Amino acid sequence: MKKASLNDKLEKEQEKLRKLGEEALKNDIPLTQDEAFMAQNRKVDALVVKVIKEKERNRKKQRER
């Protein structure tokens, strides 16, 4: 259940990132100079790391069985 909620959260945060990116590009702001975009990007990156670690833990548990 935790894995599903992490994936759901990741999808929501990625959608926010996409919208921020579109808005920045529409306003001719380079993505690396848009603070809101970069902050959201870091948030998405952190969630990706959590999802990957969770998958690794699950694989390790299955190998131990």
C-alpha positions in Angstrom: 0.0 0.0 0.0 2.9 2.4 0.8 4.3 1.7 -2.7 1.1 2.7 -4.4 0.8 5.9 -2.4 4.4 6.8 -3.2 3.7 6.2 -6.9 0.5 8.3 -6.7 2.3 11.1 -4.9 5.1 10.9 -7.5 2.6 11.2 -10.4 0.9 14.3 -8.7 4.2 16.0 -8.2 5.4 15.2 -11.7 2.2 16.8 -13.0 2.9 20.0 -11.0 6.4 20.0 -12.4 5.1 19.7 -15.9 2.7 22.6 -15.4 5.4 24.8 -13.9 7.7 23.9 -16.8 5.1 24.8 -19.4 4.4 28.1 -17.6 8.1 29.0 -17.4 8.6 28.2 -21.1 5.5 30.1 -22.1 7.0 33.2 -20.3 10.4 32.6 -21.9 12.0 31.9 -18.6 14.8 29.3 -18.7 13.9 26.3 -16.5 17.1 26.5 -14.5 16.3 30.1 -13.6 12.8 29.4 -12.5 12.9 28.9 -8.7 9.5 27.3 -8.4 10.3 24.9 -11.2 13.7 24.0 -9.7 12.2 23.5 -6.2 9.5 21.2 -7.6 12.2 19.4 -9.6 14.1 18.6 -6.4 10.9 17.4 -4.8 10.3 15.0 -7.7 13.9 13.8 -7.7 13.6 13.0 -4.0 10.4 11.0 -4.6 12.0 9.1 -7.4 14.9 8.1 -5.1 12.3 6.9 -2.5 10.5 4.8 -5.1 13.7 3.2 -6.3 14.8 2.4 -2.8 11.4 0.9 -2.0 11.6 -1.3 -5.1 15.1 -2.4 -4.1 13.9 -3.3 -0.6 11.1 -5.3 -2.0 13.4 -7.2 -4.4 15.8 -7.9 -1.5 12.9 -9.3 0.6 11.7 -11.5 -2.2 15.2 -12.9 -2.7 15.5 -13.7 1.0 12.3 -15.8 0.9 
